[in-house]
Every structure is written in structure tokens, then in C-alpha cells.
Amino acid sequence: MRYVRLKNLREDNDLTQKQLAARLQCSQRIYSDYETGKVGIPTEILIRLAIVYDTSVDYLLDLTDEKTPYARKARRQL
């Protein structure tokens, strides 16, 4: 499964794979593999991506078209 939304969100935020990988504390190669679907995305990385993009994991996984994240009591920052 390719994660087209990950690439689109990254590009919309003017980030390179290398920049985003640094924020996620992984290598650019691994991040590239996430975008192309060569490897599954660990839950912790999905959570970090949702925080970075201020959206939900469901949106990242193309389970909903609603970009707005779910309401939370407290937000974590990376």
C-alpha cells in the first residue's frame, strides 16, 4: 500500500524526506520506504506524523477524508 497522503502532506509543508526523517528520528531511506509502502509504518511513527501535520492517524491511513484531528485534552509536541 502506497501512502500518497504522506507524500502530499510532506510536499504541502515544503519538507524533504530528509527533513521529515530527522523530525521522526529515522533515516531518510526508512521514511522513503514508509511513503512507498515497502515497509509498514510503526504506530509510534504514525502518531508522530499525526502530531507534525496536526491531523488524525485515520486521515494519514486514508480511512477518512476529514483532515481535522480528533479533539484531545492535551496535545503532545515533537
ABEGO torsion letter per residue (X at the ends): XBBAAAAAAAAAAGBBAAAAAAAAGBBAAAAAAAAAGABBBBAAAAAAAAAAAGBBAAAAAGABABABBBBBABBBBX
